[in-house]
Amino acid sequence: MSFDEAKGPGYFVRILYTFLFYLLQPLLLLRLYWRSIKAPAYRDGIGQRFGYYNQPALQRCIWVHAVSVGETIASVPLVRQLAVLYPDLPIVVSTTTPTGAERVRALLGGLVSHVYAPYDLPGVMQRFIRHFQPTLLVIIETELWPNMIYSCHSAGVPVILANARLSKKSADGYQRVENLTRNMLYQLSAVAVQTEIEAQRFIALGLPPEKARVTGNIKFDMQLDDADRDKASAWRRAWGRGRLCWIAASTHEGEDEIILRAHLALLQHDPALLLILVPRHPERFDRAVELVSQAGLVPHRLSSGAMPGADAGVVIGDTMGDLLGLFGAADIAFVGGSLIPRGGHNLLEPALWSMPVLSGPHLFNFQEIADLMLEAGALQICPNALDIESAIVRLLASSAYRQEAGERAYSVIEQNRGSLQRLLDVIANVVDGKVA
């Protein structure tokens, strides 16, 4: 007999969860409105979040759920390969944030259709499934939504958790709702997990061992494309090839001030040094410009359309889709979200350019990658402005030292490629019915 919740403990927990989710709907709409004050894009696609679509209905599709920016970027090589391997199946990518939506459009263009992820309510999920008729759901990393998984399972749609990760803290959280978690994991067709330790955590929570596959991290299979290389070359030419430049990318509130203090100190060593400052969220672009001006520096907004020339003081990366190119235009990279307890962001994007990589100490969202880079001598941890200044001064002093640090960073990527093919093999087994 196929699996059914059979109105056991997990069934009643899911019903309670659903009831509470219904009660939260006014607050969710209020949150969208509040966020849209600073980021108007949050007003887009509200109907899609409730399962109503202007797009034509599909007969069959592959559904990829990628949440936000990081998951979207990680999913790009996978989505491109799925388009090659299953050319007869349209691909629908869902995200929860406008920044994720923008990344889908910029990186995948007409290859896929984008929608905002449906809220995790039974009726909403059923409308989504009726409209798009998915034959497969691939969830990037660990987004376990009870009604999403249950609705797909009930409709006979296989669900794969891809590039999955599960920290001890997250595992402890899922353990507190053990019956609900066990049901969700049982309903999955396969979990392609990054490490053996995380596979064992999933199994301890109730995932059948035969459904766990250790495939590694597909972020190591990222590739640069010609568009990013062209952007990087154009910016370098604009502000002068001999001018050294560092980038502080994906910064959060409270980090820009630290970065600017470090940059002011660095200007004492190299008055021509250029900083590229890229806030993580669009609603903080204006604030970054204010902070640069308050520091007595001249901001140049990338969104102005004018190329930053040799007289640019601090370039504000306030456009979407240009971060990889901006990494390539710099000599040294600092990756934000790490000076505060945010957990860090993708350290591999600057490493793709064979450049030195710096970060703050809070890296729990990317701990495996950080550990590999630290072991290879490819990452420097800088907890404060003084440490950032000291690390960059040493790197600025020697082009050979910068090159060596960059080569170490790239070698970490090269030594860990291959996850994408292992994940594609898992997907093929599920599609072919070899994994139930």
C-alpha positions in Angstrom: 0.0 0.0 0.0 1.3 3.4 -0.9 2.2 5.7 2.0 -0.6 7.7 3.6 -0.6 9.8 6.7 -3.5 7.6 7.8 -4.6 10.3 10.1 -1.8 9.5 12.5 0.0 12.1 14.7 1.7 13.7 11.7 -1.7 14.2 10.0 -3.1 16.1 12.9 0.1 18.2 13.3 -0.1 19.2 9.6 -3.8 20.1 10.0 -2.9 22.3 13.0 0.0 23.9 11.0 -2.4 24.6 8.1 -4.9 26.2 10.4 -2.2 28.5 11.9 -1.0 29.3 8.4 -4.5 30.4 7.5 -4.6 32.7 10.5 -1.3 34.2 9.5 -2.5 35.3 6.1 -3.3 38.9 7.1 0.1 39.3 8.6 1.8 37.8 5.5 0.0 40.4 3.3 0.9 43.2 5.8 4.5 42.0 5.6 4.5 42.1 1.8 3.1 45.7 2.0 5.6 46.8 4.5 8.5 45.4 2.5 7.1 46.9 -0.7 7.5 50.4 0.8 11.2 50.2 0.4 11.2 47.5 -2.4 8.2 48.0 -4.6 8.9 44.7 -6.4 7.3 42.9 -3.4 3.9 44.1 -4.8 4.4 41.9 -7.9 3.0 38.5 -8.1 0.7 38.6 -5.1 -1.9 36.5 -7.0 0.7 33.9 -7.8 1.5 33.5 -4.1 -2.2 32.4 -3.8 -2.2 30.1 -6.9 -3.6 32.4 -9.5 -1.7 32.8 -12.8 -1.8 34.7 -16.0 0.5 32.3 -17.7 -1.0 29.6 -20.0 -1.7 26.3 -18.2 0.8 23.6 -19.0 0.4 19.9 -19.7 3.6 18.8 -18.0 6.6 20.7 -16.5 9.6 20.3 -14.2 9.1 22.5 -11.2 12.3 23.9 -9.5 11.8 25.8 -6.2 14.8 28.0 -5.5 13.7 30.4 -2.7 16.0 33.4 -3.1 19.2 34.6 -4.6 21.7 32.1 -3.2 19.6 29.1 -4.1 18.8 30.5 -7.6 22.4 31.0 -8.5 23.2 27.5 -7.2 20.4 26.1 -9.4 21.5 27.7 -12.7 23.9 24.9 -13.9 21.3 22.3 -12.9 18.4 24.0 -14.7 20.5 24.5 -17.8 21.3 20.8 -17.8 17.7 19.8 -17.2 16.7 21.8 -20.2 19.1 19.8 -22.3 18.2 16.4 -20.9 14.4 16.9 -20.9 13.8 19.3 -23.9 10.1 18.3 -24.1 9.4 19.5 -20.5 9.0 23.2 -19.8 10.8 24.3 -16.6 9.0 26.5 -14.0 11.2 28.1 -11.4 9.6 29.5 -8.2 11.2 31.9 -5.8 9.9 33.7 -2.7 11.7 37.0 -3.1 11.9 39.7 -5.9 15.7 39.5 -5.8 15.4 35.7 -6.5 13.0 36.5 -9.3 15.4 39.0 -10.9 18.2 36.4 -10.7 16.0 33.9 -12.5 15.2 36.3 -15.3 18.8 37.5 -15.6 20.6 34.2 -15.5 18.0 31.9 -17.2 16.0 34.3 -19.4 13.6 32.6 -21.8 14.9 29.2 -20.8 12.3 29.0 -18.0 9.1 30.5 -16.7 9.2 32.2 -13.3 6.5 32.4 -10.7 6.4 33.4 -7.1 6.2 30.4 -4.8 2.7 29.5 -3.8 1.9 29.8 -0.1 2.0 26.5 1.7 -1.8 26.0 1.9 -3.6 23.0 0.5 -5.9 24.9 -1.8 -3.1 27.1 -3.1 -0.9 24.1 -3.8 -3.7 22.3 -5.6 -4.3 25.3 -7.8 -0.6 25.4 -8.7 -0.5 21.6 -9.5 -3.6 21.8 -11.6 -2.3 24.8 -13.6 1.3 23.7 -14.2 0.9 19.9 -14.1 4.5 19.2 -12.7 5.9 15.8 -13.4 8.8 16.5 -11.0 9.5 18.9 -8.1 13.2 19.7 -7.4 13.6 21.7 -4.2 17.0 23.5 -3.9 18.6 23.0 -0.5 16.3 22.5 2.5 12.9 24.0 2.0 10.5 21.5 3.7 7.0 22.8 3.4 4.4 20.2 4.6 1.5 21.0 2.2 3.8 21.4 -0.8 5.3 18.0 -0.2 2.0 16.3 0.7 0.1 17.9 -2.3 2.8 16.7 -4.7 3.0 13.2 -3.1 -0.8 12.9 -3.3 -0.8 14.0 -7.0 1.9 11.4 -7.8 4.6 14.1 -8.4 8.0 12.9 -7.3 9.8 15.4 -5.0 13.6 15.6 -4.8 15.5 17.6 -2.2 18.6 18.8 -4.1 21.9 20.1 -2.8 20.3 19.5 0.6 22.0 20.6 3.8 20.9 20.2 7.4 22.8 21.8 10.3 22.6 20.4 13.8 20.6 23.4 14.8 18.1 22.9 12.0 17.9 19.2 12.7 17.1 19.9 16.4 14.3 22.2 15.2 12.8 19.6 13.0 13.1 17.1 15.8 10.7 19.2 17.9 7.9 18.4 15.3 9.1 14.8 14.8 5.8 13.4 13.5 5.4 16.1 10.9 9.0 15.9 9.8 9.0 12.1 9.5 5.9 12.3 7.3 7.5 14.9 5.0 10.7 13.0 4.7 8.9 9.7 3.9 7.0 11.4 1.1 10.2 12.6 -0.6 11.5 10.5 -3.5 15.1 11.3 -2.9 17.4 13.6 -0.9 20.6 14.5 -2.7 22.6 15.8 0.3 25.9 17.6 0.4 27.7 15.6 3.1 27.6 12.2 4.8 27.1 13.9 8.2 24.0 15.7 6.9 22.7 12.5 5.3 22.8 10.8 8.7 20.9 13.7 10.3 18.1 13.3 7.7 18.0 9.6 8.3 17.8 10.2 12.1 14.8 12.4 11.5 13.0 9.7 9.6 14.3 9.7 6.0 14.4 6.1 4.7 18.2 5.4 4.2 17.7 4.2 0.6 16.5 7.6 -0.3 19.6 9.4 0.8 22.3 10.2 -1.7 25.5 12.0 -0.9 26.2 14.1 -4.0 28.3 17.0 -2.7 27.6 20.7 -3.2 26.6 21.8 -6.8 27.9 25.4 -6.0 31.3 24.0 -6.9 30.0 23.4 -10.5 29.3 27.1 -11.1 30.9 28.5 -14.3 31.6 32.0 -15.5 30.0 33.0 -18.8 31.2 35.4 -21.5 28.7 38.2 -20.4 30.3 38.3 -16.9 33.8 38.4 -18.4 32.8 41.2 -20.8 31.3 43.3 -18.0 34.4 42.9 -15.8 36.7 43.9 -18.6 34.6 47.0 -19.5 34.6 48.2 -15.9 38.4 47.7 -15.5 39.0 49.7 -18.6 36.7 52.5 -17.4 38.5 53.2 -14.1 42.0 52.3 -15.3 43.7 48.9 -15.4 46.6 50.0 -13.2 44.2 51.1 -10.4 43.8 48.5 -7.6 40.3 47.7 -6.5 38.5 45.7 -3.7 34.9 44.7 -3.5 32.7 44.3 -0.4 29.8 42.2 -1.7 26.4 41.2 -0.2 26.7 43.5 2.8 24.0 43.8 5.4 22.9 46.5 7.7 25.7 47.2 10.2 28.5 46.0 7.8 28.8 49.0 5.5 30.0 51.2 8.2 32.8 48.7 9.1 33.7 48.4 5.4 33.9 52.2 5.0 36.1 52.6 8.1 38.5 50.0 6.6 38.5 51.7 3.3 39.2 55.1 4.8 42.2 53.6 6.5 43.3 51.9 3.3 43.3 55.2 1.4 46.2 56.2 3.7 48.2 53.4 2.1 46.9 53.8 -1.5 45.0 57.1 -2.2 43.9 55.7 -5.6 42.4 52.5 -4.2 38.8 51.9 -5.4 36.0 50.3 -3.4 33.0 48.5 -4.9 30.3 48.3 -2.3 27.4 46.0 -3.1 24.5 45.8 -0.5 22.7 42.5 -0.5 19.2 43.9 -0.7 18.0 46.6 -3.1 16.1 48.5 -0.3 19.5 49.4 1.2 21.1 50.9 -1.9 20.1 54.5 -1.0 21.4 54.1 2.5 24.7 52.9 1.2 25.0 56.1 -0.9 24.3 58.1 2.2 26.9 56.4 4.2 29.5 56.8 1.5 28.8 60.6 1.4 28.8 60.9 5.2 32.3 59.3 5.1 33.5 62.1 2.9 33.8 60.0 -0.2 32.2 60.4 -3.6 29.7 57.6 -4.5 29.2 56.5 -8.0 25.9 54.6 -8.6 26.3 51.8 -11.1 22.6 52.3 -12.0 23.4 55.8 -13.3 24.2 54.3 -16.6 27.6 56.1 -16.8 30.7 54.1 -16.5 32.7 54.8 -13.3 35.8 56.6 -14.5 39.2 57.1 -13.0 37.9 59.8 -10.6 35.3 57.4 -9.0 35.6 57.1 -5.2 33.3 54.3 -4.2 31.2 52.4 -6.7 27.8 51.4 -5.4 26.7 48.2 -7.0 23.0 49.1 -7.1 22.0 47.1 -10.1 20.8 43.5 -10.3 22.6 40.8 -12.1 26.0 42.4 -12.1 27.7 40.9 -9.0 29.7 38.2 -10.7 31.0 40.7 -13.2 31.9 43.1 -10.4 33.9 40.4 -8.7 35.9 40.0 -11.9 36.6 43.7 -12.0 38.2 43.7 -8.6 41.5 42.5 -7.2 40.4 41.4 -3.7 37.0 40.3 -2.5 35.3 40.6 0.9 32.1 38.6 1.2 29.5 40.1 3.6 26.8 38.7 5.8 29.7 37.6 7.9 30.6 40.5 10.1 27.2 40.1 11.8 25.5 36.8 12.7 23.8 36.4 9.3 25.8 33.3 8.4 27.7 34.6 5.4 27.2 34.3 1.6 28.7 32.4 -1.3 32.5 32.4 -1.0 32.9 30.6 -4.3 31.7 33.4 -6.5 34.9 35.4 -6.1 37.0 32.2 -6.0 35.8 31.6 -9.6 37.8 34.6 -10.6 41.0 33.3 -8.9 41.1 36.2 -6.5 41.9 36.5 -2.8 38.8 36.0 -0.6 38.2 37.7 2.8 35.2 37.2 5.2 34.0 38.0 8.6 33.8 35.2 11.3 30.0 34.4 11.0 30.0 31.7 8.3 27.6 29.1 9.6 25.5 29.0 6.4 28.6 28.1 4.4 30.7 26.3 7.0 31.7 23.4 4.8 33.0 25.7 2.0 34.7 28.0 4.5 36.5 25.0 6.2 37.7 23.8 2.8 39.0 27.2 1.9 40.6 27.8 5.2 42.4 24.4 5.0 43.7 25.4 1.6 44.8 28.8 2.8 42.3 30.4 0.4 40.3 32.4 2.9 41.2 35.0 5.5 38.8 35.7 8.4 38.6 39.4 9.4 36.3 40.1 12.3 36.6 43.9 12.2 37.7 47.0 10.2 41.3 46.8 11.5 41.7 43.2 10.5 40.2 43.9 7.0 42.7 46.8 6.6 45.7 44.7 7.7 44.8 41.8 5.4 44.2 44.0 2.4 47.4 46.0 3.0 49.4 42.8 2.8 47.6 41.8 -0.4 48.1 45.2 -2.0 51.8 45.1 -1.3 52.5 42.0 -3.5 50.9 41.0 -6.8 52.6 37.6 -6.4 50.9 37.1 -3.0 47.5 38.1 -4.5 48.0 35.7 -7.3 49.0 32.8 -5.0 45.9 33.5 -2.8 43.6 33.6 -5.8 45.0 30.3 -7.2 44.4 28.6 -3.9 40.8 29.8 -3.9 40.2 28.5 -7.4 41.9 25.2 -6.6 39.2 24.5 -4.0 36.5 24.8 -6.7 38.5 22.6 -9.1 39.0 19.9 -6.5 35.4 19.6 -5.6 33.6 19.7 -8.9 31.4 16.8 -10.0 28.4 17.2 -7.7 26.1 18.4 -10.6 26.5 15.1 -12.5 25.8 13.0 -9.4 22.7 15.1 -8.8 21.6 14.6 -12.4 22.0 10.9 -11.9 19.7 10.9 -8.9 17.1 12.9 -10.9 17.3 10.5 -13.8 16.8 7.5 -11.4 13.7 9.1 -10.0 12.3 10.1 -13.4 13.0 6.6 -14.7 11.1 5.1 -11.7 14.2 3.5 -10.1 13.6 5.3 -6.9 10.1 5.3 -5.5 
